[in-house]
Structures are given as C-alpha cells and as structure tokens.
Amino acid sequence: MVRINSDYGKLQGSYLFSTIAKKVGQYSEEQPDRKIIRLGIGDVTRPLTPAVIKALHEAVDEMGEEKTFRGYAPDLGYDFLRKAICDNDYRSRGCDIGQDEIFVSDGAKPDSGNIQEIFAKDDRIGVCDPVYPVYIDSNVMAGRTGDYDIKSGRYAGVVYLDCTKENGFCPDLPEEDCDIIYLCSPNNPTGTALTKDRLQDWVDYANKKGSVIIFDAAYEAYISDEDVPHSIYECEGARECAIELHSFSKNAGFTGLRLGYATVPKDLKREGVSLNTLWARRHATKYNGAPYIVQRAGEAVYSYEGRKEIRGLVDYYMENARVIRSGLEKAGYEAYGGVNSPYIWMKTPEGMSSWDFFDYLLREANVVGTPGVGFGSCGEGYFRLTAFGSHENTREAVDRICRL
Amino acid sequence: MVRINSDYGKLQGSYLFSTIAKKVGQYSEEQPDRKIIRLGIGDVTRPLTPAVIKALHEAVDEMGEEKTFRGYAPDLGYDFLRKAICDNDYRSRGCDIGQDEIFVSDGAKPDSGNIQEIFAKDDRIGVCDPVYPVYIDSNVMAGRTGDYDIKSGRYAGVVYLDCTKENGFCPDLPEEDCDIIYLCSPNNPTGTALTKDRLQDWVDYANKKGSVIIFDAAYEAYISDEDVPHSIYECEGARECAIELHSFSKNAGFTGLRLGYATVPKDLKREGVSLNTLWARRHATKYNGAPYIVQRAGEAVYSYEGRKEIRGLVDYYMENARVIRSGLEKAGYEAYGGVNSPYIWMKTPEGMSSWDFFDYLLREANVVGTPGVGFGSCGEGYFRLTAFGSHENTREAVDRICRL
C-alpha cells in the first residue's frame, strides 16, 4: 500500500496567493459591478517590450522551418543566453562569474523551491520573517522542518530571522547556527534592501560557519542606491558560500513567459563536492530546459534596445512606488520600501490584523493587497502593496485608500 | 556547516544522454569532416506545424499589447488548454476525466521526475528494466532507494520488472510488493506496447495492493493497433490507482517548446488524502505555469488543422520506423518495436555489449544510437534507434548499418 508524503500535512492552508485569488474571486462574484484594483500579487501589467516581441517572432519563425528548428535545449541553457547574462549581469559589474556557472531555468520561483534538493535533509534553514513563502514551504515539503506551531505561527527546526521596524527590516546575524540561509534583497515583501556592508557581514558569517546563502536577486533591477549591491558576488568571498537566483519577471515582465537563472560558482564546495556539479545533475535529470523562443527573448533583454526598454518598464513601476509611498505617508500611514523595490510595506491602521485589513480594503476600497502575516508572524499588522499596476489604477487605488 | 544530499552520491555516472552527447562531441572534434547521423536521443527534427506557428505568433502579439498581455498563468494551466485536453484526449475516448484533474506542465520529463515528491520516502518503487532513467534517478536523488550494485547494475530497494525477449518486453506482475509502479506504453526504450488486457491486469493489481501506477503516455500518438489503449483510463478502475503523464513533444514536436500535462483523478486517494490535492499544492508552491504562448500553441494542436498536421508528423516518423525495422531485419538483425512506437529496439550483433556497439556504430557508420544497457541491465546487448530523423538521414543511417 502506497503511503503519501506526510510532510505535506504540515503545510498551513493553501499557498498564500491561491487563498487571496479565491477570496477575490468570491467577492467579485458577489459584487460583479465593482472595479477591483489588484496591488496584491507581484504580477506585472505592462506588455512585453518591442525588442522582446521582435525576438519572439523571429524565434517562432525559426521553429517553423526545418533548417532552423530547435529541439531539446542544452541542459543548462543556450550559450547565447548564458553569455549575455554573464557579460551584462556579472562582468560589467566586476563580478567573477563564468558562463558555466549559470543555469538557465523557467524562473526564480521554481529555482528557489528546487534548490533545497541538493542539501542534506537535516540541514537547518534560516529564513527572514516575513518571507516569500516558497523558501519555507519547499523545505517543509522536503521534511526539513518540524511541525507548525499555531501559536507562534512558525515551524519547529527553522531559524527565523526577525525583520522588524526596529532593525529596519534587515535581519541580524543569527545566534543559533543555520546551514542554509535564504536572503532576498531588495526584499520581498518588505521592500527594503541590504547595503553592501550588511550583505558582506552575511557572506563573512556564512564562510565562517560553512553555511550556504541562497541569495534571491529577483528585484535587483529596482535598485537605485549606490551602496546596494545588485549581486551577492560584489561581496568578497561570496563565490565560496553563495548561490544566486535571478528572474526575468520583474525587470522585463516575463511573469507569463517564464525565464530565470541560478548561479552556482564552482568554488562553492561542501564535503569536497562541487554544488555546481550537483545542481547540473539535478537540472539534467529533472528539467528539460527553457523554451528556445523564450531564451531568445531573454537574450533580447540584454540588447541595446532591450536594455533601454527594460529601464523604461522599471521607471514606470517605480513611479507607482513613489505615488503609493508618498500617498500613504501623506494620509498618515506608516510606509516602508518603494525606493530600491517595487514593494511598499505599510503598517495597518489602528492595530488592525493583516487579514482584517485585507478584507476591509477589499470591501471598502475594492483594492487587493497582500496581508503581511501571510509572509510570517513578524508581518502581522503589516500589509504589502505592489507597484506593478498601471499608473491610472495605482493612483486610483491610493486615492481610495486615503479616502477611507 | 551545511551538508549535501548524500543520495546524489549513489547516482551512477552522469545522466545517460549527457554522456552520449559528450562522446559524440569528442568524436566530432576528432573527425570534423564526418557526417554524423543522430538516431540516439528521442528528439524530433521536423519543424513545428503551421497551426502551431500561427498560434504562437498570435499569442506573442497579445503579449505585446497592454489590453491582451498576460502575466502569471493560472497555477494548473489555462482553462482553454485544459478543456481542449479533456475533450480530445479523454472524453472523445470515453474516459471519465474532468478538466480539474489535468495539470499543465513544462513536459513529461519534469513531471515524471517530480511526481515522486508526493509519496512517502519509504514507498518502494517498481520499474521496468530497461527503463527511462528519470524514473529511477529521481527516486535515487530523493533517497527512496539503497545503494547501487555494480555487479547487478541495480539499486537496492527497487523492484525491477524484467522486460525481455521471453516476455515480449512486457513486464509480468511482480512477486514482491511495490507501491509506486512506473509503466510507459508505448514503451521507451523497447518500442513495445501494452494491450488493454495486459494494462487492465496492472490496474487490477494496483487496486488490489493499494499501489499507484505512474503511467507515462508520452508516445500514445504512435499507437496504431486497436487493442492498445491510448490512456490508462480506458481500463476499469484506473481512476482509483493511476496518474497519467502526457507530452506534446513526440506528437507535435514540442521538445524545444516544453509542454505536457499530468492527470491526477480526484478518486485517487491514499490514507484519506486526495493525490490531486497534493499535486495541486506541489504545483502551486514550486512551479509557476507553462508560458501563455506555449499553452496557446498546445491548444492549436487540438484544432482541426492542428490535428491533421500532427497526424502528418506522426506518419512521417512512422515511415522512418518502418524503414529502420525492415532494413535491420533484411540485414539479419533482430529488431523489435517500431509499430506502435517511434523506437526500434535491436539486438546487438554477435553478443557485442551495448556500449561497444555504440562506439562501433559511431566510428564505423557515424550513426548515433542509445546503448540499451543505459536503460538498465536487461538492456545489455540491445540498442535503441529512434525514428525522429529526416527520411533522408534515416535511410542513409540504415544503409550504413546494413553495409557494416
């Protein structure tokens, strides 16, 4: 008799964004005439840019001709894309990363969920609280945590790194040891970013302890401050302790196109084994490459036109971030983020719980945000708004919130 | 100090097809003037068909316009595709499968590698020998097997179902219990197919024992015999014991486009838990949907034009299968498969080992095939050729082999 993976039973409720989608769906059915503005899930709304569209059409045509048709992609990604990534995201920033340390994938979400597979079952993970749920949930499903405690809102066996108003939402080095540390900067959900000095502290910690940092750089395109690093490999010693995850979703709007990459330096070894080799084996066995046409679209993001257009997209969303943050502050709300990040992290008014504020905002302002507590217990009393809407909707949403 | 997943250390060598690619690459470098014909990896060579190309271009245009742009896809796939799958692959065959039992993915390889995650760590797997390596390797990586034994070429703790000339390469019901049974029909690599009666025996066995069958139907489009089922749900009771995996790679040539789906019926429960719910949770947490444009391409496969064109593709490759099998037989080789399947399973001549024959064929005929032993110890002394080349190359490869 087959038995199921009992670790799934430890998971709390359904995946956060599925729950939100259901709640919004239900409200829409009850009130079909209301115009709901979604500033909840981190999904972009601007169309793909002309350089990307052109590359897609050209690649589609190639796939329709015998001479230019492409079947299975190389396991780790096409060289043309790995080279563009290497040149633009690393070499241009002085980071010592080689093409063969880059693994093209279908996005940072799958990579951040799958990367834990190459580590031992009893490694202890350290995660920020609040945190992007995938880091924890994927480890729960793999049996790397204990049970969930309803009172604390936390899983046993996990080191939680509190990110609070007091520490500026930047995690302090942990007192307990942790083996695998997930860091996301600029941060989802708090919108804050680690300075180079702060990130260097983490790299030094990891090298001292033999830990591995999973550095999620999905939002690096939103960085404007000079002292915030775009890559963890700007820090000394990161090649020996860090894996970096990148996405094309938030810079180039690929949420519906699916493309990302993981960087695993060859100097990153544990127990004498190269993690680059382990991840290559995982990729070769359980993945079959991102679509050729999508990899060509990714290449176009790094072209001269592409880079200009992508800058335009980021500027567009950052104007929203500015509108949201300044609007909220003018209306007397406490708000954070929105500077090096498309996320605004606001304090709920009058000590309201995150989910109460979610329901309140949905019903009274027809605006969808994300309850802070959905990202962890330190997120209780907070609420995340995203800058990924249109200018018009964003302004209207802010107006509606401020009128409440 | 972080520790790595020691189960990876049990894996034998690198992934089969990576090894082949390396060997061929090396030979090409040594002999750059030789024209190598690849009948090794199961990769298609015909371009995408006009209906698919048209759907891709249209979807790309939609992604370039604000009003029609699509961000994150629904977790489990777009309804338009799930409906097309449900109507065409199931309802039209009288299979009782609902749209909400279909999970769109980026292919049958990732699905077949990932599906084991929802089962307990100490469930015992049963696999055919020879077998598509992903079924075993993904379980080795998950710690569901013991060590590899070099002498037998097998992992401890796995039930191997011998597929030999004696049983017509169709596995007999096992004497030892197994919890998760991987079946692939039409089979990769042997090219043989289970009749409905034989498959019904397996469904009955699974229901009696409480096992779950992972049924890989990636090659169903190649079926021509009437008594060979296209879906396991043509068998009575399969809704209670079977998960089915489908691919768009081998029928519609999507190897470089990446699309597949898994079917997990709601009646499939173990320990009171619905496997449909578990897989939905896995999908929502660790996956982010297939690209919109690729899902539209998938939809086009089921259109009137699309079905006609896909039939043409399959017929094209099956003509190759006929040429290979009859050519080999005429030249005195023992050959199997190639009737309901694009694979031809040949006996190596004069008791040659599979890898010796691989090297011999590469050097003497400049033809690449796949060593049978790469699929398991029962594959020793066999060799797989695929029908996915062009007519011209296929004929030339057969001529070269026959001239040896």
Chai-1 contact restraints between the chains, C-beta under 6 A:
chainA,res_idxA,chainB,res_idxB,connection_type,confidence,min_distance_angstrom,max_distance_angstrom,comment,restraint_id
A,M1,B,G210,contact,1.0,0.0,6.0,A-B,restraint_1
A,V2,B,D123,contact,1.0,0.0,6.0,A-B,restraint_2
A,V2,B,D179,contact,1.0,0.0,6.0,A-B,restraint_3
A,V2,B,I180,contact,1.0,0.0,6.0,A-B,restraint_4
A,V2,B,S211,contact,1.0,0.0,6.0,A-B,restraint_5
A,V2,B,V212,contact,1.0,0.0,6.0,A-B,restraint_6
A,V2,B,R270,contact,1.0,0.0,6.0,A-B,restraint_7
A,R3,B,A120,contact,1.0,0.0,6.0,A-B,restraint_8
A,R3,B,D123,contact,1.0,0.0,6.0,A-B,restraint_9
A,I4,B,R270,contact,1.0,0.0,6.0,A-B,restraint_10
A,I4,B,E271,contact,1.0,0.0,6.0,A-B,restraint_11
A,I4,B,V273,contact,1.0,0.0,6.0,A-B,restraint_12
A,N5,B,I118,contact,1.0,0.0,6.0,A-B,restraint_13
A,N5,B,F119,contact,1.0,0.0,6.0,A-B,restraint_14
A,N5,B,A120,contact,1.0,0.0,6.0,A-B,restraint_15
A,Y8,B,L278,contact,1.0,0.0,6.0,A-B,restraint_16
A,Y15,B,A284,contact,1.0,0.0,6.0,A-B,restraint_17
A,Y15,B,T285,contact,1.0,0.0,6.0,A-B,restraint_18
A,S18,B,A284,contact,1.0,0.0,6.0,A-B,restraint_19
A,D43,B,G71,contact,1.0,0.0,6.0,A-B,restraint_20
A,D43,B,Y72,contact,1.0,0.0,6.0,A-B,restraint_21
A,V44,B,G71,contact,1.0,0.0,6.0,A-B,restraint_22
A,P47,B,G64,contact,1.0,0.0,6.0,A-B,restraint_23
A,P47,B,E65,contact,1.0,0.0,6.0,A-B,restraint_24
A,P47,B,E66,contact,1.0,0.0,6.0,A-B,restraint_25
A,P47,B,F69,contact,1.0,0.0,6.0,A-B,restraint_26
A,L48,B,M63,contact,1.0,0.0,6.0,A-B,restraint_27
A,L48,B,G64,contact,1.0,0.0,6.0,A-B,restraint_28
A,I53,B,G64,contact,1.0,0.0,6.0,A-B,restraint_29
A,L56,B,V60,contact,1.0,0.0,6.0,A-B,restraint_30
A,H57,B,V60,contact,1.0,0.0,6.0,A-B,restraint_31
A,V60,B,L56,contact,1.0,0.0,6.0,A-B,restraint_32
A,V60,B,H57,contact,1.0,0.0,6.0,A-B,restraint_33
A,M63,B,L48,contact,1.0,0.0,6.0,A-B,restraint_34
A,G64,B,P47,contact,1.0,0.0,6.0,A-B,restraint_35
A,G64,B,L48,contact,1.0,0.0,6.0,A-B,restraint_36
A,G64,B,I53,contact,1.0,0.0,6.0,A-B,restraint_37
A,E65,B,P47,contact,1.0,0.0,6.0,A-B,restraint_38
A,E66,B,P47,contact,1.0,0.0,6.0,A-B,restraint_39
A,F69,B,P47,contact,1.0,0.0,6.0,A-B,restraint_40
A,R70,B,G256,contact,1.0,0.0,6.0,A-B,restraint_41
A,G71,B,D43,contact,1.0,0.0,6.0,A-B,restraint_42
A,G71,B,V44,contact,1.0,0.0,6.0,A-B,restraint_43
A,G71,B,T255,contact,1.0,0.0,6.0,A-B,restraint_44
A,G71,B,G256,contact,1.0,0.0,6.0,A-B,restraint_45
A,Y72,B,D43,contact,1.0,0.0,6.0,A-B,restraint_46
A,Y72,B,T255,contact,1.0,0.0,6.0,A-B,restraint_47
A,G107,B,N288,contact,1.0,0.0,6.0,A-B,restraint_48
A,K109,B,N288,contact,1.0,0.0,6.0,A-B,restraint_49
A,P110,B,Y287,contact,1.0,0.0,6.0,A-B,restraint_50
A,G113,B,K286,contact,1.0,0.0,6.0,A-B,restraint_51
A,I118,B,N5,contact,1.0,0.0,6.0,A-B,restraint_52
A,F119,B,N5,contact,1.0,0.0,6.0,A-B,restraint_53
A,A120,B,R3,contact,1.0,0.0,6.0,A-B,restraint_54
A,A120,B,N5,contact,1.0,0.0,6.0,A-B,restraint_55
A,D123,B,V2,contact,1.0,0.0,6.0,A-B,restraint_56
A,D123,B,R3,contact,1.0,0.0,6.0,A-B,restraint_57
A,D137,B,T285,contact,1.0,0.0,6.0,A-B,restraint_58
A,S138,B,K286,contact,1.0,0.0,6.0,A-B,restraint_59
A,D179,B,V2,contact,1.0,0.0,6.0,A-B,restraint_60
A,I180,B,V2,contact,1.0,0.0,6.0,A-B,restraint_61
A,G210,B,M1,contact,1.0,0.0,6.0,A-B,restraint_62
A,S211,B,V2,contact,1.0,0.0,6.0,A-B,restraint_63
A,V212,B,V2,contact,1.0,0.0,6.0,A-B,restraint_64
A,T255,B,G71,contact,1.0,0.0,6.0,A-B,restraint_65
A,T255,B,Y72,contact,1.0,0.0,6.0,A-B,restraint_66
A,G256,B,R70,contact,1.0,0.0,6.0,A-B,restraint_67
A,G256,B,G71,contact,1.0,0.0,6.0,A-B,restraint_68
A,G256,B,Y292,contact,1.0,0.0,6.0,A-B,restraint_69
A,L257,B,P291,contact,1.0,0.0,6.0,A-B,restraint_70
A,R258,B,P291,contact,1.0,0.0,6.0,A-B,restraint_71
A,R270,B,V2,contact,1.0,0.0,6.0,A-B,restraint_72
A,R270,B,I4,contact,1.0,0.0,6.0,A-B,restraint_73
A,E271,B,I4,contact,1.0,0.0,6.0,A-B,restraint_74
A,V273,B,I4,contact,1.0,0.0,6.0,A-B,restraint_75
A,L278,B,Y8,contact,1.0,0.0,6.0,A-B,restraint_76
A,A284,B,Y15,contact,1.0,0.0,6.0,A-B,restraint_77
A,A284,B,S18,contact,1.0,0.0,6.0,A-B,restraint_78
A,T285,B,Y15,contact,1.0,0.0,6.0,A-B,restraint_79
A,T285,B,D137,contact,1.0,0.0,6.0,A-B,restraint_80
A,K286,B,P110,contact,1.0,0.0,6.0,A-B,restraint_81
A,K286,B,G113,contact,1.0,0.0,6.0,A-B,restraint_82
A,K286,B,S138,contact,1.0,0.0,6.0,A-B,restraint_83
A,Y287,B,P110,contact,1.0,0.0,6.0,A-B,restraint_84
A,N288,B,G107,contact,1.0,0.0,6.0,A-B,restraint_85
A,N288,B,K109,contact,1.0,0.0,6.0,A-B,restraint_86
A,P291,B,L257,contact,1.0,0.0,6.0,A-B,restraint_87
A,P291,B,R258,contact,1.0,0.0,6.0,A-B,restraint_88
A,Y292,B,G256,contact,1.0,0.0,6.0,A-B,restraint_89
